Amino acid sequence: MGVRSYLMVSAVLFALVGGLHLVRVIEGWAFQFGPFDLPAGLSVLAVIVPWGLAVWAVRLSSRLL
């Protein structure tokens, strides 16, 4: 697997993770990690960060032409 393929696979995975967090926020799904309930506001951050990483990976892969 080349660097470009790695970056594109990473971008897709980050976008999917961000998308699932967005669905959690919209649908109001509860998320519990052990005895702790994680607030939906944390998922808003978990939408922004992975999508930012996905955009970054796509931009890096386009520079490798």
N, CA and C atoms as a LAMMPS dump frame, in Angstrom:
ITEM: TIMESTEP
0
ITEM: NUMBER OF ATOMS
195
ITEM: BOX BOUNDS ff ff ff
-5.0000000000000000e+02 5.0000000000000000e+02
-5.0000000000000000e+02 5.0000000000000000e+02
-5.0000000000000000e+02 5.0000000000000000e+02
ITEM: ATOMS id mol type element x y z
1 1 1 N 0.859 -1.166 0
2 1 2 C 0 0 0
3 1 3 C 0.907 1.23 0
4 2 1 N 0.632 2.113 -0.917
5 2 2 C 1.403 3.334 -1.003
6 2 3 C 0.912 4.382 -0.015
7 3 1 N 1.66 5.458 0.046
8 3 2 C 1.317 6.534 0.967
9 3 3 C -0.019 7.152 0.601
10 4 1 N -0.255 7.313 -0.692
11 4 2 C -1.516 7.917 -1.138
12 4 3 C -2.717 7.055 -0.749
13 5 1 N -2.596 5.767 -0.935
14 5 2 C -3.68 4.854 -0.551
15 5 3 C -3.909 4.886 0.952
16 6 1 N -2.828 4.905 1.709
17 6 2 C -2.934 4.974 3.165
18 6 3 C -3.677 6.241 3.592
19 7 1 N -3.333 7.36 2.988
20 7 2 C -3.988 8.617 3.339
21 7 3 C -5.472 8.591 2.992
22 8 1 N -5.833 8.007 1.861
23 8 2 C -7.236 7.961 1.472
24 8 3 C -8.037 7.011 2.371
25 9 1 N -7.45 5.879 2.736
26 9 2 C -8.127 4.96 3.661
27 9 3 C -8.309 5.644 5.011
28 10 1 N -7.275 6.347 5.474
29 10 2 C -7.378 7.08 6.733
30 10 3 C -8.463 8.135 6.66
31 11 1 N -8.536 8.859 5.554
32 11 2 C -9.546 9.904 5.388
33 11 3 C -10.955 9.312 5.452
34 12 1 N -11.158 8.19 4.807
35 12 2 C -12.48 7.552 4.826
36 12 3 C -12.845 7.099 6.233
37 13 1 N -11.892 6.486 6.932
38 13 2 C -12.174 6.018 8.292
39 13 3 C -12.462 7.185 9.24
40 14 1 N -11.678 8.255 9.136
41 14 2 C -11.934 9.427 9.98
42 14 3 C -13.297 10.037 9.659
43 15 1 N -13.648 10.097 8.39
44 15 2 C -14.945 10.656 8.005
45 15 3 C -16.091 9.8 8.55
46 16 1 N -15.937 8.483 8.518
47 16 2 C -16.97 7.595 9.056
48 16 3 C -17.126 7.763 10.57
49 17 1 N -16.021 7.857 11.273
50 17 2 C -16.079 8.05 12.726
51 17 3 C -16.784 9.368 13.046
52 18 1 N -16.413 10.424 12.337
53 18 2 C -17.07 11.711 12.551
54 18 3 C -18.547 11.652 12.214
55 19 1 N -18.884 10.943 11.148
56 19 2 C -20.285 10.799 10.759
57 19 3 C -21.104 10.051 11.793
58 20 1 N -20.527 9.012 12.378
59 20 2 C -21.238 8.272 13.421
60 20 3 C -21.466 9.136 14.658
61 21 1 N -20.507 9.964 14.989
62 21 2 C -20.705 10.873 16.12
63 21 3 C -21.776 11.912 15.8
64 22 1 N -21.827 12.358 14.557
65 22 2 C -22.866 13.305 14.159
66 22 3 C -24.247 12.668 14.273
67 23 1 N -24.362 11.42 13.851
68 23 2 C -25.636 10.701 13.979
69 23 3 C -26.004 10.563 15.454
70 24 1 N -25.01 10.293 16.305
71 24 2 C -25.275 10.194 17.751
72 24 3 C -25.85 11.489 18.291
73 25 1 N -25.288 12.614 17.869
74 25 2 C -25.768 13.903 18.355
75 25 3 C -27.189 14.165 17.853
76 26 1 N -27.425 13.895 16.576
77 26 2 C -28.738 14.174 15.981
78 26 3 C -29.821 13.268 16.574
79 27 1 N -29.51 11.992 16.706
80 27 2 C -30.494 11.019 17.2
81 27 3 C -30.616 11.014 18.723
82 28 1 N -29.658 11.609 19.408
83 28 2 C -29.71 11.646 20.866
84 28 3 C -29.35 10.333 21.525
85 29 1 N -28.524 9.519 20.865
86 29 2 C -28.116 8.241 21.429
87 29 3 C -27.259 8.465 22.666
88 30 1 N -27.469 7.64 23.657
89 30 2 C -26.663 7.699 24.873
90 30 3 C -25.372 6.918 24.655
91 31 1 N -24.311 7.373 25.298
92 31 2 C -23.032 6.667 25.221
93 31 3 C -22.469 6.588 26.617
94 32 1 N -22.181 5.382 27.048
95 32 2 C -21.67 5.18 28.387
96 32 3 C -20.34 4.45 28.286
97 33 1 N -19.344 4.985 28.969
98 33 2 C -18.014 4.392 29.023
99 33 3 C -17.771 3.992 30.466
100 34 1 N -17.969 2.71 30.755
101 34 2 C -17.891 2.247 32.134
102 34 3 C -19.018 2.876 32.932
103 35 1 N -18.717 3.465 34.066
104 35 2 C -19.774 4.093 34.869
105 35 3 C -20.083 5.534 34.455
106 36 1 N -19.405 6.031 33.428
107 36 2 C -19.547 7.431 33.036
108 36 3 C -20.433 7.59 31.809
109 37 1 N -21.382 8.516 31.883
110 37 2 C -22.176 8.9 30.716
111 37 3 C -21.458 10.051 30.026
112 38 1 N -21.203 9.9 28.747
113 38 2 C -20.517 10.957 28.005
114 38 3 C -21.546 11.901 27.397
115 39 1 N -21.395 13.202 27.599
116 39 2 C -22.376 14.155 27.091
117 39 3 C -22.303 14.294 25.572
118 40 1 N -23.405 14.729 24.984
119 40 2 C -23.466 14.906 23.533
120 40 3 C -22.519 16.005 23.075
121 41 1 N -22.234 16.973 23.933
122 41 2 C -21.299 18.034 23.568
123 41 3 C -19.915 17.5 23.255
124 42 1 N -19.545 16.409 23.905
125 42 2 C -18.262 15.779 23.605
126 42 3 C -18.275 15.175 22.204
127 43 1 N -19.432 14.686 21.776
128 43 2 C -19.529 14.142 20.425
129 43 3 C -19.464 15.232 19.363
130 44 1 N -19.872 16.44 19.706
131 44 2 C -19.724 17.546 18.751
132 44 3 C -18.245 17.757 18.466
133 45 1 N -17.434 17.714 19.494
134 45 2 C -15.988 17.811 19.316
135 45 3 C -15.479 16.597 18.544
136 46 1 N -16.084 15.442 18.792
137 46 2 C -15.682 14.218 18.109
138 46 3 C -16.184 14.169 16.669
139 47 1 N -16.953 15.14 16.25
140 47 2 C -17.307 15.292 14.835
141 47 3 C -16.266 16.183 14.154
142 48 1 N -15.919 17.257 14.818
143 48 2 C -15.033 18.258 14.224
144 48 3 C -13.611 17.718 14.042
145 49 1 N -13.069 17.077 15.057
146 49 2 C -11.679 16.607 14.993
147 49 3 C -11.473 15.542 13.913
148 50 1 N -12.268 14.464 13.86
149 50 2 C -12.034 13.473 12.802
150 50 3 C -12.275 14.027 11.407
151 51 1 N -13.267 14.9 11.247
152 51 2 C -13.482 15.471 9.92
153 51 3 C -12.33 16.379 9.522
154 52 1 N -11.754 17.083 10.484
155 52 2 C -10.567 17.878 10.195
156 52 3 C -9.397 17.004 9.774
157 53 1 N -9.231 15.876 10.453
158 53 2 C -8.173 14.939 10.07
159 53 3 C -8.429 14.335 8.698
160 54 1 N -9.687 14.083 8.376
161 54 2 C -10.021 13.541 7.051
162 54 3 C -9.693 14.546 5.953
163 55 1 N -10.042 15.802 6.183
164 55 2 C -9.727 16.846 5.197
165 55 3 C -8.22 16.979 5.04
166 56 1 N -7.511 16.924 6.132
167 56 2 C -6.058 17.03 6.107
168 56 3 C -5.458 15.871 5.299
169 57 1 N -5.946 14.655 5.505
170 57 2 C -5.437 13.496 4.771
171 57 3 C -5.709 13.622 3.279
172 58 1 N -6.893 14.108 2.91
173 58 2 C -7.22 14.283 1.494
174 58 3 C -6.307 15.337 0.87
175 59 1 N -6.09 16.436 1.58
176 59 2 C -5.22 17.491 1.054
177 59 3 C -3.784 17.002 0.904
178 60 1 N -3.309 16.214 1.862
179 60 2 C -1.955 15.668 1.741
180 60 3 C -1.848 14.701 0.573
181 61 1 N -2.857 13.868 0.374
182 61 2 C -2.809 12.918 -0.736
183 61 3 C -2.866 13.613 -2.078
184 62 1 N -3.54 14.751 -2.158
185 62 2 C -3.589 15.475 -3.432
186 62 3 C -2.259 16.155 -3.748
187 63 1 N -1.455 16.437 -2.727
188 63 2 C -0.131 17.021 -2.962
189 63 3 C 0.869 16.008 -3.476
190 64 1 N 0.568 14.714 -3.34
191 64 2 C 1.494 13.672 -3.737
192 64 3 C 1.392 13.301 -5.212
193 65 1 N 0.756 14.099 -6.015
194 65 2 C 0.619 13.81 -7.443
195 65 3 C 1.935 13.823 -8.087
